[in-house]
Each structure stands twice: as C-alpha cells, then as structure tokens.
Amino acid sequence: MFKDVENRMDKSIAALKSELATIRTGRANAALLDHVRVSYYGSEVPISQVGNISIPEPRMLMITPWEKTIMADLEKAILKSDLGLTPTSDGEVVRIVLPELTEDRRKDLVKQVKASGEKAKVSVRNIRRDANDGVKKQVKDEGLPEDESKRLQDRIQKITDQFITEVDKVIEHKESEILTV
C-alpha cells in the first residue's frame, strides 16, 4: 500500500518537473519546445520528432530538421506557440535566440511556477486522502483495529510531508533559476 502511495506521489513530482521544464529561464533549454507541435505528413508531432535540437550558446536553440521541406511548418509552429519566440531560418537550420527576461516577466514566471507547485501539492494531498480512505474502509469492512488504522494514517502523513517538502525544493530551485540574471 505504501509503495503505491509513494509511486503515485513520485508521478506527481515527475509531472511537476516536466511542467516546469517548459517554463523559460534565462538559459536555453531544449525542453522549452516539448509542447510545441509541428504538422508533419498530416499529423501533429513534437519538434523533437522532426529534427535535432541543440544549444550552441547559452541563450540560443538550434533545430536541424531531418527534412528541409518542413522548415516553413517548423517556423510557423514556433511562432504560433505561447512561448513568444521568433525563429530565424537560413534554409539549413532554425535558430531561436532567447531574449533577456525583464524583471516583470521574471515575476510572472515565478507566479506561474508557484501555481504549478500548488497544483502538485493538491495532487499529493489527494493521493493522501485516497490512501486514508482506503485505511478507513479496511477498518469498516475488514475489522482493522483502530490503533493500527491510526499508525497507518500517521505513516501516510509522514510520506505526504516528505513529498510536499520535495515539491517545495523543486519550486525553490526553479525560482532561483528564473531570478538569476
């Protein structure tokens, strides 16, 4: 039972980290383009499936498509995304220069990070609630002793506290990344 709770909470942390990877900091990161989709032979696919993404400089992303015919679609997809980035193409590669973040933009990104952290905490707490409900069901249906139920719920709470602390660490790390000029 505890393994299941820990696995589900681990997945919440992984989802948070994945979501935070798409939030832009002052440095280039290939994960920034993870949610951008390109029209490729009639279907929408992630950019990573149509070309190679590299980081030649700290504030530049470079995409080398496997087929030159997709260049226009690649640029359109990046322009349409919510990233606010402008790609440039030389016929061979697409370059994206990340502009320096303004102070206001950094504050907005920190708010976005905190909101993502709160969603992760809610997810972890929902998992705790489900586990506690399972323990209460065992008390009712299987005659689990009350002191055993209390012990199990205390253990579930300790696991929850551990994962909430982990969420806080992840959020704190991302905030420091964003605020570092």
Buried (B, 14 or more C-beta within 10 A) or exposed (E): EEEEBBEBBEEBBEBBBEBBBBBBBBEBBBBBBBBBBBBBEEEEEBBBEBBEBEEEEEEEBBBEBEEEEBBEBBBEBBEEBEBEBEBEBEEEBBBBBBEEBEEEBBEEBBEBBEEBBEBBBEBBBEBBEEBBEBBBEBBEEEEBEEEEBEEBBEBBEEBBEEBBEBBEEBBEEBBEBBBEE
